[in-house]
């Protein structure tokens, strides 16, 4: 009846992530520091067509550019 492959979408731009109210979670591979930013806020400043997986974030604690970036759903409370 339904094919699950047809029901998923690839979040490959900040525009798609912001439409789905997603958040980017960053974790520094060097020191383990974690941070997050709403995709909507990042898309407004850097463009809705930018791929969030290729973004190079700098850790605010150790100043390294070696971060894992995950695009996840925003949890509302």
C-alpha positions, 0 to 999 in steps of 0.5 A, spaced: 500 500 500 505 505 502 512 504 500 516 507 506 521 510 502 516 515 499 514 517 505 521 520 507 524 527 505 532 528 505 533 535 510 539 537 505 538 545 506 537 550 512 530 552 508 527 545 509 530 544 516 526 551 518 520 549 515 520 543 519 522 546 525 528 543 526 534 544 530 542 543 529 546 540 534 553 541 534 558 536 538 565 538 538 570 532 537 575 535 541 573 537 547 565 534 547 562 541 548 555 541 545 551 547 542 544 548 538 541 553 534 535 553 530 535 552 523 530 558 522 535 563 525 541 560 521 537 560 514 535 567 515 543 569 516 546 564 511 541 562 506 535 557 505 539 553 500 545 552 505 547 545 506 547 544 514 551 538 514 557 541 510 557 547 515 564 548 519 562 550 526 567 553 531 567 550 538 566 556 543 570 552 548 576 550 545 576 554 538 577 548 534 573 547 527 572 539 528 564 538 530 559 533 529 553 536 526 546 533 527 539 536 524 534 534 529 526 535 531 525 541 535 522 538 542 517 543 545 515 543 552 
